[in-house]
């Protein structure tokens, strides 16, 4: 009996893919409302975080995964800091719930108006370079 082959490899990954949860980001819509905090990784959409940053969800669109049947989301989020005008940001969410924020020159890209953010949303694509563990396993 070879004991080498009987050893189990264990690790403490908590991503949705490793927890064997089905892709669920598009299931966040129920009872006529979006409940993004329940399906995304981290605290970005938690009520406390959104209240702290004075954030609002301005718009949500579905994104189709290239060559697949699963969908992600593109979300326009706005926030207001102190006396500064409200800023808008485009956030994409892969099918596993991992959040990717749009960057430009190593900083988060913000739009001055909702109209500018919606224009960027029209050209948004599914986050194919998503580095979450679920997407990495899917690409393997």
CNS distance restraints for C-alpha pairs under 8 A (distance, minus, plus):
assign (resid   2 and name CA) (resid   6 and name CA) 7.08 0.50 0.50
assign (resid   3 and name CA) (resid   7 and name CA) 6.69 0.50 0.50
assign (resid  13 and name CA) (resid  18 and name CA) 6.45 0.50 0.50
assign (resid  13 and name CA) (resid  19 and name CA) 7.91 0.50 0.50
assign (resid  14 and name CA) (resid  18 and name CA) 6.42 0.50 0.50
assign (resid  14 and name CA) (resid  19 and name CA) 6.27 0.50 0.50
assign (resid  15 and name CA) (resid  19 and name CA) 6.28 0.50 0.50
assign (resid  15 and name CA) (resid  41 and name CA) 7.75 0.50 0.50
assign (resid  15 and name CA) (resid 132 and name CA) 7.66 0.50 0.50
assign (resid  15 and name CA) (resid 133 and name CA) 6.44 0.50 0.50
assign (resid  15 and name CA) (resid 134 and name CA) 6.72 0.50 0.50
assign (resid  16 and name CA) (resid  20 and name CA) 6.30 0.50 0.50
assign (resid  16 and name CA) (resid  21 and name CA) 5.33 0.50 0.50
assign (resid  16 and name CA) (resid  22 and name CA) 7.57 0.50 0.50
assign (resid  16 and name CA) (resid  23 and name CA) 7.80 0.50 0.50
assign (resid  16 and name CA) (resid  96 and name CA) 6.01 0.50 0.50
assign (resid  16 and name CA) (resid  97 and name CA) 7.66 0.50 0.50
assign (resid  16 and name CA) (resid 134 and name CA) 6.73 0.50 0.50
assign (resid  17 and name CA) (resid  21 and name CA) 5.87 0.50 0.50
assign (resid  17 and name CA) (resid  22 and name CA) 7.29 0.50 0.50
assign (resid  17 and name CA) (resid  23 and name CA) 7.84 0.50 0.50
assign (resid  17 and name CA) (resid  96 and name CA) 6.81 0.50 0.50
assign (resid  17 and name CA) (resid 133 and name CA) 6.98 0.50 0.50
assign (resid  17 and name CA) (resid 134 and name CA) 4.48 0.50 0.50
assign (resid  18 and name CA) (resid 133 and name CA) 7.76 0.50 0.50
assign (resid  18 and name CA) (resid 134 and name CA) 6.93 0.50 0.50
assign (resid  22 and name CA) (resid  96 and name CA) 7.83 0.50 0.50
assign (resid  23 and name CA) (resid  70 and name CA) 7.65 0.50 0.50
assign (resid  23 and name CA) (resid  95 and name CA) 5.21 0.50 0.50
assign (resid  23 and name CA) (resid  96 and name CA) 5.10 0.50 0.50
assign (resid  23 and name CA) (resid  97 and name CA) 7.80 0.50 0.50
assign (resid  24 and name CA) (resid  28 and name CA) 7.15 0.50 0.50
assign (resid  24 and name CA) (resid  39 and name CA) 6.52 0.50 0.50
assign (resid  24 and name CA) (resid  95 and name CA) 6.41 0.50 0.50
assign (resid  24 and name CA) (resid  96 and name CA) 6.52 0.50 0.50
assign (resid  24 and name CA) (resid  97 and name CA) 7.35 0.50 0.50
assign (resid  25 and name CA) (resid  36 and name CA) 7.59 0.50 0.50
assign (resid  25 and name CA) (resid  39 and name CA) 5.59 0.50 0.50
assign (resid  25 and name CA) (resid  40 and name CA) 7.10 0.50 0.50
assign (resid  25 and name CA) (resid  71 and name CA) 7.73 0.50 0.50
assign (resid  25 and name CA) (resid  72 and name CA) 6.41 0.50 0.50
assign (resid  25 and name CA) (resid  73 and name CA) 7.43 0.50 0.50
assign (resid  25 and name CA) (resid  93 and name CA) 7.66 0.50 0.50
assign (resid  25 and name CA) (resid  94 and name CA) 7.46 0.50 0.50
assign (resid  25 and name CA) (resid  95 and name CA) 5.39 0.50 0.50
assign (resid  25 and name CA) (resid  96 and name CA) 6.42 0.50 0.50
assign (resid  25 and name CA) (resid  97 and name CA) 5.61 0.50 0.50
assign (resid  26 and name CA) (resid  62 and name CA) 7.83 0.50 0.50
assign (resid  26 and name CA) (resid  71 and name CA) 6.74 0.50 0.50
assign (resid  26 and name CA) (resid  72 and name CA) 6.69 0.50 0.50
assign (resid  26 and name CA) (resid  73 and name CA) 7.35 0.50 0.50
assign (resid  26 and name CA) (resid  95 and name CA) 7.50 0.50 0.50
assign (resid  28 and name CA) (resid  34 and name CA) 5.54 0.50 0.50
assign (resid  28 and name CA) (resid  35 and name CA) 5.00 0.50 0.50
assign (resid  28 and name CA) (resid  36 and name CA) 5.67 0.50 0.50
assign (resid  28 and name CA) (resid  38 and name CA) 7.08 0.50 0.50
assign (resid  28 and name CA) (resid  39 and name CA) 6.37 0.50 0.50
assign (resid  29 and name CA) (resid  33 and name CA) 5.57 0.50 0.50
assign (resid  29 and name CA) (resid  34 and name CA) 4.43 0.50 0.50
assign (resid  29 and name CA) (resid  35 and name CA) 6.18 0.50 0.50
assign (resid  30 and name CA) (resid  34 and name CA) 6.58 0.50 0.50
assign (resid  30 and name CA) (resid  35 and name CA) 7.60 0.50 0.50
assign (resid  35 and name CA) (resid  39 and name CA) 7.53 0.50 0.50
assign (resid  36 and name CA) (resid  40 and name CA) 6.06 0.50 0.50
assign (resid  36 and name CA) (resid  45 and name CA) 6.20 0.50 0.50
assign (resid  37 and name CA) (resid  41 and name CA) 7.93 0.50 0.50
assign (resid  37 and name CA) (resid  43 and name CA) 7.11 0.50 0.50
assign (resid  37 and name CA) (resid  44 and name CA) 7.46 0.50 0.50
assign (resid  37 and name CA) (resid  45 and name CA) 4.83 0.50 0.50
assign (resid  37 and name CA) (resid  46 and name CA) 5.26 0.50 0.50
assign (resid  37 and name CA) (resid  47 and name CA) 7.98 0.50 0.50
assign (resid  39 and name CA) (resid  96 and name CA) 7.98 0.50 0.50
assign (resid  39 and name CA) (resid  97 and name CA) 5.71 0.50 0.50
assign (resid  40 and name CA) (resid  45 and name CA) 7.71 0.50 0.50
assign (resid  40 and name CA) (resid  93 and name CA) 7.68 0.50 0.50
assign (resid  40 and name CA) (resid  96 and name CA) 7.51 0.50 0.50
assign (resid  40 and name CA) (resid  97 and name CA) 4.05 0.50 0.50
assign (resid  40 and name CA) (resid  98 and name CA) 5.95 0.50 0.50
assign (resid  40 and name CA) (resid  99 and name CA) 7.02 0.50 0.50
assign (resid  41 and name CA) (resid  97 and name CA) 5.62 0.50 0.50
assign (resid  41 and name CA) (resid  98 and name CA) 5.44 0.50 0.50
assign (resid  41 and name CA) (resid  99 and name CA) 7.01 0.50 0.50
assign (resid  43 and name CA) (resid  49 and name CA) 6.70 0.50 0.50
assign (resid  44 and name CA) (resid  49 and name CA) 6.39 0.50 0.50
assign (resid  44 and name CA) (resid  50 and name CA) 7.28 0.50 0.50
assign (resid  45 and name CA) (resid  49 and name CA) 6.71 0.50 0.50
assign (resid  45 and name CA) (resid  50 and name CA) 6.23 0.50 0.50
assign (resid  46 and name CA) (resid  50 and name CA) 6.18 0.50 0.50
assign (resid  47 and name CA) (resid  51 and name CA) 6.00 0.50 0.50
assign (resid  48 and name CA) (resid  52 and name CA) 6.12 0.50 0.50
assign (resid  49 and name CA) (resid  53 and name CA) 6.31 0.50 0.50
assign (resid  50 and name CA) (resid  54 and name CA) 5.65 0.50 0.50
assign (resid  50 and name CA) (resid  55 and name CA) 4.67 0.50 0.50
assign (resid  50 and name CA) (resid  56 and name CA) 6.95 0.50 0.50
assign (resid  51 and name CA) (resid  55 and name CA) 6.31 0.50 0.50
assign (resid  53 and name CA) (resid  79 and name CA) 5.99 0.50 0.50
assign (resid  53 and name CA) (resid  80 and name CA) 6.69 0.50 0.50
assign (resid  53 and name CA) (resid  81 and name CA) 6.86 0.50 0.50
assign (resid  54 and name CA) (resid  79 and name CA) 5.27 0.50 0.50
assign (resid  54 and name CA) (resid  80 and name CA) 5.57 0.50 0.50
assign (resid  54 and name CA) (resid  81 and name CA) 7.31 0.50 0.50
assign (resid  55 and name CA) (resid  77 and name CA) 6.61 0.50 0.50
assign (resid  55 and name CA) (resid  78 and name CA) 5.32 0.50 0.50
assign (resid  55 and name CA) (resid  79 and name CA) 4.14 0.50 0.50
assign (resid  55 and name CA) (resid  80 and name CA) 6.79 0.50 0.50
assign (resid  56 and name CA) (resid  77 and name CA) 5.62 0.50 0.50
assign (resid  56 and name CA) (resid  78 and name CA) 5.24 0.50 0.50
assign (resid  56 and name CA) (resid  79 and name CA) 6.41 0.50 0.50
assign (resid  57 and name CA) (resid  75 and name CA) 7.06 0.50 0.50
assign (resid  57 and name CA) (resid  76 and name CA) 6.06 0.50 0.50
assign (resid  57 and name CA) (resid  77 and name CA) 4.63 0.50 0.50
assign (resid  57 and name CA) (resid  78 and name CA) 6.48 0.50 0.50
assign (resid  58 and name CA) (resid  75 and name CA) 7.50 0.50 0.50
assign (resid  58 and name CA) (resid  76 and name CA) 5.37 0.50 0.50
assign (resid  58 and name CA) (resid  77 and name CA) 5.69 0.50 0.50
assign (resid  58 and name CA) (resid  78 and name CA) 6.75 0.50 0.50
assign (resid  58 and name CA) (resid 114 and name CA) 7.90 0.50 0.50
assign (resid  59 and name CA) (resid  75 and name CA) 5.72 0.50 0.50
assign (resid  59 and name CA) (resid  76 and name CA) 5.13 0.50 0.50
assign (resid  59 and name CA) (resid  77 and name CA) 7.42 0.50 0.50
assign (resid  60 and name CA) (resid  73 and name CA) 6.77 0.50 0.50
assign (resid  60 and name CA) (resid  74 and name CA) 5.74 0.50 0.50
assign (resid  60 and name CA) (resid  75 and name CA) 4.51 0.50 0.50
assign (resid  60 and name CA) (resid  76 and name CA) 6.50 0.50 0.50
assign (resid  61 and name CA) (resid  73 and name CA) 5.71 0.50 0.50
assign (resid  61 and name CA) (resid  74 and name CA) 5.20 0.50 0.50
assign (resid  61 and name CA) (resid  75 and name CA) 6.51 0.50 0.50
assign (resid  62 and name CA) (resid  71 and name CA) 6.44 0.50 0.50
assign (resid  62 and name CA) (resid  72 and name CA) 5.89 0.50 0.50
assign (resid  62 and name CA) (resid  73 and name CA) 4.61 0.50 0.50
assign (resid  62 and name CA) (resid  74 and name CA) 6.23 0.50 0.50
assign (resid  63 and name CA) (resid  71 and name CA) 5.42 0.50 0.50
assign (resid  63 and name CA) (resid  72 and name CA) 4.90 0.50 0.50
assign (resid  63 and name CA) (resid  73 and name CA) 5.22 0.50 0.50
assign (resid  63 and name CA) (resid  74 and name CA) 6.44 0.50 0.50
assign (resid  63 and name CA) (resid 124 and name CA) 7.89 0.50 0.50
assign (resid  63 and name CA) (resid 125 and name CA) 6.51 0.50 0.50
assign (resid  63 and name CA) (resid 126 and name CA) 5.48 0.50 0.50
assign (resid  64 and name CA) (resid  68 and name CA) 7.48 0.50 0.50
assign (resid  64 and name CA) (resid  69 and name CA) 7.06 0.50 0.50
assign (resid  64 and name CA) (resid  70 and name CA) 6.44 0.50 0.50
assign (resid  64 and name CA) (resid  71 and name CA) 4.63 0.50 0.50
assign (resid  64 and name CA) (resid  72 and name CA) 6.38 0.50 0.50
assign (resid  64 and name CA) (resid 125 and name CA) 7.85 0.50 0.50
assign (resid  64 and name CA) (resid 126 and name CA) 6.24 0.50 0.50
assign (resid  65 and name CA) (resid  69 and name CA) 6.48 0.50 0.50
assign (resid  65 and name CA) (resid  70 and name CA) 5.66 0.50 0.50
assign (resid  65 and name CA) (resid  71 and name CA) 5.50 0.50 0.50
assign (resid  65 and name CA) (resid  72 and name CA) 6.96 0.50 0.50
assign (resid  65 and name CA) (resid 126 and name CA) 5.57 0.50 0.50
assign (resid  65 and name CA) (resid 128 and name CA) 7.71 0.50 0.50
assign (resid  66 and name CA) (resid 126 and name CA) 7.20 0.50 0.50
assign (resid  66 and name CA) (resid 128 and name CA) 7.81 0.50 0.50
assign (resid  70 and name CA) (resid  95 and name CA) 6.56 0.50 0.50
assign (resid  71 and name CA) (resid  94 and name CA) 7.40 0.50 0.50
assign (resid  71 and name CA) (resid  95 and name CA) 5.77 0.50 0.50
assign (resid  71 and name CA) (resid 126 and name CA) 7.99 0.50 0.50
assign (resid  72 and name CA) (resid  92 and name CA) 7.36 0.50 0.50
assign (resid  72 and name CA) (resid  93 and name CA) 5.48 0.50 0.50
assign (resid  72 and name CA) (resid  94 and name CA) 4.66 0.50 0.50
assign (resid  72 and name CA) (resid  95 and name CA) 4.72 0.50 0.50
assign (resid  72 and name CA) (resid 126 and name CA) 6.55 0.50 0.50
assign (resid  73 and name CA) (resid  92 and name CA) 5.67 0.50 0.50
assign (resid  73 and name CA) (resid  93 and name CA) 5.06 0.50 0.50
assign (resid  73 and name CA) (resid  94 and name CA) 6.76 0.50 0.50
assign (resid  73 and name CA) (resid  95 and name CA) 7.84 0.50 0.50
assign (resid  73 and name CA) (resid 126 and name CA) 7.79 0.50 0.50
assign (resid  74 and name CA) (resid  90 and name CA) 6.96 0.50 0.50
assign (resid  74 and name CA) (resid  91 and name CA) 5.78 0.50 0.50
assign (resid  74 and name CA) (resid  92 and name CA) 4.41 0.50 0.50
assign (resid  74 and name CA) (resid  93 and name CA) 6.34 0.50 0.50
assign (resid  74 and name CA) (resid 121 and name CA) 7.07 0.50 0.50
assign (resid  74 and name CA) (resid 124 and name CA) 7.14 0.50 0.50
assign (resid  75 and name CA) (resid  90 and name CA) 5.84 0.50 0.50
assign (resid  75 and name CA) (resid  91 and name CA) 5.13 0.50 0.50
assign (resid  75 and name CA) (resid  92 and name CA) 6.16 0.50 0.50
assign (resid  75 and name CA) (resid  93 and name CA) 7.94 0.50 0.50
assign (resid  76 and name CA) (resid  88 and name CA) 6.57 0.50 0.50
assign (resid  76 and name CA) (resid  89 and name CA) 5.62 0.50 0.50
assign (resid  76 and name CA) (resid  90 and name CA) 4.74 0.50 0.50
assign (resid  76 and name CA) (resid  91 and name CA) 6.26 0.50 0.50
assign (resid  76 and name CA) (resid 117 and name CA) 6.83 0.50 0.50
assign (resid  76 and name CA) (resid 118 and name CA) 7.57 0.50 0.50
assign (resid  76 and name CA) (resid 121 and name CA) 7.66 0.50 0.50
assign (resid  77 and name CA) (resid  88 and name CA) 5.70 0.50 0.50
assign (resid  77 and name CA) (resid  89 and name CA) 5.28 0.50 0.50
assign (resid  77 and name CA) (resid  90 and name CA) 6.44 0.50 0.50
assign (resid  77 and name CA) (resid  91 and name CA) 7.17 0.50 0.50
assign (resid  78 and name CA) (resid  86 and name CA) 6.47 0.50 0.50
assign (resid  78 and name CA) (resid  87 and name CA) 5.38 0.50 0.50
assign (resid  78 and name CA) (resid  88 and name CA) 4.22 0.50 0.50
assign (resid  78 and name CA) (resid  89 and name CA) 6.06 0.50 0.50
assign (resid  79 and name CA) (resid  86 and name CA) 5.57 0.50 0.50
assign (resid  79 and name CA) (resid  87 and name CA) 5.56 0.50 0.50
assign (resid  79 and name CA) (resid  88 and name CA) 6.66 0.50 0.50
assign (resid  80 and name CA) (resid  84 and name CA) 6.51 0.50 0.50
assign (resid  80 and name CA) (resid  85 and name CA) 6.25 0.50 0.50
assign (resid  80 and name CA) (resid  86 and name CA) 4.43 0.50 0.50
assign (resid  80 and name CA) (resid  87 and name CA) 6.35 0.50 0.50
assign (resid  81 and name CA) (resid  85 and name CA) 7.45 0.50 0.50
assign (resid  81 and name CA) (resid  86 and name CA) 7.29 0.50 0.50
assign (resid  86 and name CA) (resid 112 and name CA) 7.36 0.50 0.50
assign (resid  87 and name CA) (resid 110 and name CA) 6.06 0.50 0.50
assign (resid  87 and name CA) (resid 111 and name CA) 5.87 0.50 0.50
assign (resid  87 and name CA) (resid 112 and name CA) 5.41 0.50 0.50
assign (resid  87 and name CA) (resid 113 and name CA) 6.94 0.50 0.50
assign (resid  88 and name CA) (resid 110 and name CA) 5.45 0.50 0.50
assign (resid  88 and name CA) (resid 111 and name CA) 4.91 0.50 0.50
assign (resid  88 and name CA) (resid 112 and name CA) 6.35 0.50 0.50
assign (resid  88 and name CA) (resid 113 and name CA) 6.56 0.50 0.50
assign (resid  88 and name CA) (resid 114 and name CA) 6.33 0.50 0.50
assign (resid  88 and name CA) (resid 117 and name CA) 6.31 0.50 0.50
assign (resid  89 and name CA) (resid 101 and name CA) 7.76 0.50 0.50
assign (resid  89 and name CA) (resid 102 and name CA) 7.42 0.50 0.50
assign (resid  89 and name CA) (resid 108 and name CA) 7.94 0.50 0.50
assign (resid  89 and name CA) (resid 109 and name CA) 6.51 0.50 0.50
assign (resid  89 and name CA) (resid 110 and name CA) 4.97 0.50 0.50
assign (resid  89 and name CA) (resid 111 and name CA) 6.19 0.50 0.50
assign (resid  89 and name CA) (resid 117 and name CA) 6.75 0.50 0.50
assign (resid  90 and name CA) (resid 101 and name CA) 6.52 0.50 0.50
assign (resid  90 and name CA) (resid 102 and name CA) 6.01 0.50 0.50
assign (resid  90 and name CA) (resid 109 and name CA) 7.88 0.50 0.50
assign (resid  90 and name CA) (resid 110 and name CA) 7.79 0.50 0.50
assign (resid  90 and name CA) (resid 117 and name CA) 6.71 0.50 0.50
assign (resid  90 and name CA) (resid 120 and name CA) 7.64 0.50 0.50
assign (resid  90 and name CA) (resid 121 and name CA) 6.94 0.50 0.50
assign (resid  91 and name CA) (resid  99 and name CA) 6.74 0.50 0.50
assign (resid  91 and name CA) (resid 100 and name CA) 5.77 0.50 0.50
assign (resid  91 and name CA) (resid 101 and name CA) 4.72 0.50 0.50
assign (resid  91 and name CA) (resid 102 and name CA) 6.27 0.50 0.50
assign (resid  92 and name CA) (resid  99 and name CA) 5.89 0.50 0.50
assign (resid  92 and name CA) (resid 100 and name CA) 5.22 0.50 0.50
assign (resid  92 and name CA) (resid 101 and name CA) 6.51 0.50 0.50
assign (resid  92 and name CA) (resid 102 and name CA) 7.89 0.50 0.50
assign (resid  92 and name CA) (resid 126 and name CA) 7.24 0.50 0.50
assign (resid  92 and name CA) (resid 127 and name CA) 6.70 0.50 0.50
assign (resid  93 and name CA) (resid  97 and name CA) 5.63 0.50 0.50
assign (resid  93 and name CA) (resid  98 and name CA) 5.44 0.50 0.50
assign (resid  93 and name CA) (resid  99 and name CA) 4.63 0.50 0.50
assign (resid  93 and name CA) (resid 100 and name CA) 6.19 0.50 0.50
assign (resid  93 and name CA) (resid 127 and name CA) 7.37 0.50 0.50
assign (resid  94 and name CA) (resid  98 and name CA) 5.50 0.50 0.50
assign (resid  94 and name CA) (resid  99 and name CA) 6.85 0.50 0.50
assign (resid  94 and name CA) (resid 126 and name CA) 7.01 0.50 0.50
assign (resid  94 and name CA) (resid 127 and name CA) 6.28 0.50 0.50
assign (resid  94 and name CA) (resid 130 and name CA) 7.21 0.50 0.50
assign (resid  94 and name CA) (resid 135 and name CA) 7.94 0.50 0.50
assign (resid  96 and name CA) (resid 134 and name CA) 6.38 0.50 0.50
assign (resid  96 and name CA) (resid 135 and name CA) 7.42 0.50 0.50
assign (resid  98 and name CA) (resid 130 and name CA) 7.83 0.50 0.50
assign (resid  98 and name CA) (resid 132 and name CA) 6.29 0.50 0.50
assign (resid 100 and name CA) (resid 127 and name CA) 7.46 0.50 0.50
assign (resid 100 and name CA) (resid 130 and name CA) 7.40 0.50 0.50
assign (resid 101 and name CA) (resid 108 and name CA) 6.73 0.50 0.50
assign (resid 102 and name CA) (resid 108 and name CA) 5.92 0.50 0.50
assign (resid 102 and name CA) (resid 109 and name CA) 5.70 0.50 0.50
assign (resid 103 and name CA) (resid 107 and name CA) 5.38 0.50 0.50
assign (resid 103 and name CA) (resid 108 and name CA) 4.41 0.50 0.50
assign (resid 103 and name CA) (resid 109 and name CA) 4.98 0.50 0.50
assign (resid 104 and name CA) (resid 108 and name CA) 6.20 0.50 0.50
assign (resid 104 and name CA) (resid 109 and name CA) 5.44 0.50 0.50
assign (resid 111 and name CA) (resid 116 and name CA) 6.05 0.50 0.50
assign (resid 111 and name CA) (resid 117 and name CA) 5.75 0.50 0.50
assign (resid 112 and name CA) (resid 116 and name CA) 7.01 0.50 0.50
assign (resid 112 and name CA) (resid 117 and name CA) 7.98 0.50 0.50
assign (resid 113 and name CA) (resid 117 and name CA) 6.52 0.50 0.50
assign (resid 114 and name CA) (resid 118 and name CA) 6.10 0.50 0.50
assign (resid 115 and name CA) (resid 119 and name CA) 6.27 0.50 0.50
assign (resid 116 and name CA) (resid 120 and name CA) 6.42 0.50 0.50
assign (resid 117 and name CA) (resid 121 and name CA) 6.10 0.50 0.50
assign (resid 118 and name CA) (resid 122 and name CA) 6.29 0.50 0.50
assign (resid 119 and name CA) (resid 123 and name CA) 7.15 0.50 0.50
assign (resid 120 and name CA) (resid 124 and name CA) 6.39 0.50 0.50
assign (resid 130 and name CA) (resid 135 and name CA) 6.34 0.50 0.50
assign (resid 130 and name CA) (resid 136 and name CA) 7.55 0.50 0.50
assign (resid 131 and name CA) (resid 135 and name CA) 6.56 0.50 0.50
assign (resid 131 and name CA) (resid 136 and name CA) 6.14 0.50 0.50
assign (resid 132 and name CA) (resid 136 and name CA) 6.19 0.50 0.50
assign (resid 133 and name CA) (resid 137 and name CA) 6.12 0.50 0.50
assign (resid 134 and name CA) (resid 138 and name CA) 6.22 0.50 0.50
assign (resid 135 and name CA) (resid 139 and name CA) 6.20 0.50 0.50
assign (resid 136 and name CA) (resid 140 and name CA) 6.43 0.50 0.50
